[in-house]
């Protein structure tokens, strides 16, 4: 994993991933978005959909890989770059390895489940059968803020709901 010099094109695609994360949030999902690119062209996009689909595997990365496989008619996504707003978890890292994505660029580290260098690194594990270039920190502060604002809002909503329930019980 490295903090590298990113290009304008890298920033453009990460900003698109952030727009997709906003779409996830609008659907009541944790705001994570992903964009898969090959030769400067978007192959597929995705955002978290686990809550709405009742599917633990419906992370932004997996949704994007599924769509890309259909577009390219191949599960091997050779010579592609995935831009994702949050560091991939172990499940997503495994899917990225299986699909042979060449480069993974993420914004914010995942301090609880990051599998691209923060908690563990499946991309550099000695048992890995495929290696990918992992680059971190692209628009990190903006990606982190997007996630933190979502969770702060969610905690505030839960607190307000709890208070409303307590008031309703008192009023009975």
N, C-alpha and C positions, 0 to 999 in steps of 0.2 A: 504494500500500500504506500502511496506517495502523495505528497502535496506538490503538484506540478504547476507549471505555468499553463493556464487554460487559455483557449482561443476565444474569439468572439463567437464562433460557431458553437463551441461548447456552452457558452453562456446563453446563447439563443435557445438551444435545446433544453437546458436546465430551466430556463424561464417558462418554456412550454410545459415542462413537467410540473412546475409550480401552479400553472393554470389548471392542469388536470387534478392536482391535489385540492385545489379550490372546488372543483367539480365533486370530488369525493366528499368534502365537507358539506357541500350543498345537499348531498344525499344522506347526510347524517353519519358518514364514515370518517375514520381517522384520515386526515388530509395527507395522503402520500400519492404522488403521481410518478409515472414512468414513461419514457419515450425510447424506442429502439430505432437506431439509425444505421443505414448502410450507404456508403459512398455519398454522404451528405444529404440523403433523402430519408424521410420518416417512413419506416416500414409498418410500425404499429405503435399504439399508445394504450395506456391503461391507468386505472386508479383503483384505490382500495374499494372493494365491494363485499367484503366478508359479512358485514352486518345485514345488509339488504338481501343478499343471496343465501344467507345462513350457511356459508361455506368458508371454513377456516383457511382454505387454500387460496381464496380470492384476493390475494395481495396484489398491489399495483404491478409488481414485476411479473408475477405468474399470469395475470390477465394480459399483460403485454406480450409475453412469450406465446401464449395460446393464440392470440390474434396473429402474431408474426408467423407462426407455424402454418396457419391457414393461408396467409397471403403468399408465403414463399413455397407452400406445399412441401415443407420439410421441417422436421423438428430441429435439425442442426442449423443454427443461425450463424454461420461462419462469417468472419470479417465484419461483425456488427459492434456497435457501441450502445450500451444501455445507460441512459441518464435517469437517475432516480433521486427523489428529494430526501430520502432517509436511507441510511445504510441497510443493506439487505440482511434479513434474519437468516438463520441456518436453512430453513426450508427453501427460501428464495435463492440463497447462495448455491444450494444443491441443484436447483432447477437451472440456474445460470450456467453452472458447470456442465450439466447434462446437455444443454442446448448449444454449448460451445461458443457462447458470446465471448468476443475477443477482449473487450474493454468495458469496464464498469466504472461509471463516474457518479459519485453520490455527494449530496449536499451535507446534511447533518449526520453526525455519528449517532448510533443507537446505543446508549449506555447500558441498556438492559439486555438486548438480544443481538447486538451487532456482530455479524459473522464475516466481516471484511476487514477485521483488524482491531476493532474496539474491544470486544469481549473475547472473541477468538477469530481466527482467520482460516476459513475453509479454502480460500483461494490459493494459499501457500502451504497447505497441509501436505506432509510427505506422501500421504495416500491418494492425493488428488490425481486423477487421470487426465486432467486438462488444466491448464493454467490460464488465467486471465490477468490482464493488466488492470489494477484497481487504483483509482485516483479519488482522493477525498477532498472535501472542503470547498467545492465549487458553490458559491453563493450560500455558504454554510450559515451565516447569521440570518439571512432571510428565510432559509428553509427551517432553521431552528425556531425562529419567531413564529412562523406559520403554525408549526406544531404546538408550541407553547401557548399561543393565543387560543387555539382550539381547546386544549385541555383546561385552560383557565376558565374559558366560557362554559365548558361542560361542568366543571366543579361548581361554578356559580349557579348554573341551572339546577343542579342536583340539590344544592343547599336551599335554594328558593322553593323547590318542590317539597322538600322535607319540612320547611317552615310552614308552608301552606297546609300540609297534612296535619301538622301539630295544631295549627290554628283551627282547622276544621273540627278536630277532635275536642278542643276546648269549647267551641261554640255549640257542640251537641248537647 
